[in-house]
Amino acid sequence: MLKVLNHKSFDKSELLIRASERRHAAWGKIVTYSRKVFVPLTNMCRDTCSYCTFVKHPNSKSAQILNPESVLEIVRLGERSGCKEVLLSLGEKPELRYEKAREELKKLGFSTMVGYLKFVCQMILRESTLLPHVNAGTLSEDEISSLKPVAASMGMMLESVSRRLTKRGMPHFACPDKIPVQRIRTMNNMGMLKVPFTTGVLIGIGESWDERIETLKAIEDSHRKYNHIQEVIVQNFVPKPDIKMRNFPGPDQEEMLITIALARLILSPEISIQSPPNLSAYHVNYLDAGLNDWGGISPVTDDYINPEKTWPRIEELRASTKSKGFELQERLTVYPRFQNKKDGFLSPNMFRRVTGLRRKDGLARKQCC
Ligand code: SF4
């Protein structure tokens, strides 16, 4: 695709005003976050994205699949710290590429990561009050159907619909799960199967402005068909010394503000717009561009995708959010509009669990200690 637009193509002030008005009409003065623990179920992955530090090659000593006891330890720590969401994050189908992944899974009694993931979600539901949110990458219809009864919500970053980024020398080269059509298929299957779904765009990995806008439009198209997208994350690429893209600069503040505003204006107003607050020093300014959610914040576990970036303390985030005239409120991993039993977004078991954790307006109930 030709690079037609650049950031000078946009009237930033005008965009920010329009995006803020649209956010205000749909979300008022409330900005939300989800109190979560993060479980990196496996850091092995069959893909090799050039910007990823989460992934470990099976030859590395730190390549692993967490056993059930380690998962429970994290979950219990989260429960004691008032978390309501457990985010299960994993590399894509490592068993299809690596013997070590197959061996580790076999020791645990499974042949696929998705089979083990389902078992782990069942264990979390049995042993805790937390709501599993599953980030397992591209999934087939059958895999989504098998996970839906045990996951309150699921996510997969669309990242970019640019096929250019899959060519040799580009960040998604030889990454079968980053072929745009595969990710769009998963996003649509999530909608067909009525899964409350999180997706997002990754900014600064070599995509053009046109491709960025095309990605946002692909998300909106899917949502218009299935009405299943809860939130869209606008995530900035962060360079790190140990990745192939270490010399690429991350996007600057101007680029992030324009992209967040475009997301707010292109996407349906009921879709929450989110950006991780630990990935930029100026995140509070995102509130001027139509953002209404800070995503999952953990009081106890690291951001394993960007481990050098610590989460802000929730009270600090509350204060910075307030400084822009907004009120920070805790939400569940399932947004209020997906909590009605009759709409079919929650399995009966998950509906009961969500009911126990929600307030009347669908946000998170305050926990007494
Ligand atoms: S698919 Fe995800 S986990 Fe795998 S290499 Fe790419 S970014 Fe990392």
Residues whose N, C-alpha, C, O or C-beta is under 5 A from the ligand:
A	BS01	SF4	C45 D47 T48 C49 C52 F54 V55 G91 E92
